Amino acid sequence: KVNEAEACFRSALRLQPDLAVALNNLGLLMMGQENTTSAEIFFRKSLASDSSQYQPHLNLGNLLRDTYRDTEAEDLYKRATELNP
């Protein structure tokens, strides 16, 4: 099912390359596959596309915390909390 989900998100991005929700969801899929490099890229692209959503802030914060980049993670958590108290 992960492959099907990934195919759907990639298909959506072919139609709309800056679709923040698809970028964020691909980041989650990559994180689940322990591909942190790709996950970070997708989360950052999602934020660049639409920084008003709290989910990519939170997800990237989690990834950065897990990779011991606590200061940057803390900033993302603060922003996520501002967007979704």
N, C-alpha and C positions, 0 to 999 in steps of 0.2 A: 504494500500500500504506500510505502514511502516513495517508491519509484513513480507511482501514479501521481501522487501529490506533487512531487518535484516536476514531473512532466507538465502538469496543469499550471503550476506557477511559472515555469519557463515559457509556456505557451502564452500566458497572459502578458509576460514581459516582452514577447515578440510583438504583440499588439500595442502595448503601452510600456516602453522601456523604463519609465520612471514611476511605475505603480508601487507606491510605498508599501502597501500591505503585502504584495507578492514578494518584494525584496526582503521584508522582515520575516515572512514565513519561510523563505528559502534559507535565511540565516538560522532560523530555528532548526530546520532540517539538517543543515550542515553541522550545527552544534550537537545535535543528536547523534550524528555520525562521527563526532570528535574531530571534525575538520574545522578547527578554530580559525585558521587563516581565512578560509572562504566565508565562514560565518561572520567574522568581523567586517569583511568587505561588504557583504550584503546588508548588515545592520547599518554601516556607515552610509551606504548608498540610499537606504531607506530614509535615514535622517536628513541626508542632503536633499532628497526629494520632497519630504514633508516633515519638518521638525516639530509639528504641532501634535503628533501622536506620542503618547507616553510609552507604548509597548517597545519600540526599538531602543528608546533610552534605557528602559529597564533591562531588556535583553542584552544590549551591549554592555551595560553595567555588570550584569551577571558574568558575562564572558570575561570581562577585564578583571573582575574580582577573582575568578577562577584561575586566571593567568598572572595573578599577583601584581596587578596594576591598580592598586587600591585607590590612589588619589584620583585618577581619571574616573574610576568606577563611582566614587563618591559624588563627583560632579554630575554624572549621569543620573544617579539615584535622586539627587536633589531636584534635577529638572523633571524627572518622571513624577515625583511627588507634587511639584508645582502644577503640572499638567493634569494630574489625577489625584487630588488629595484623598 
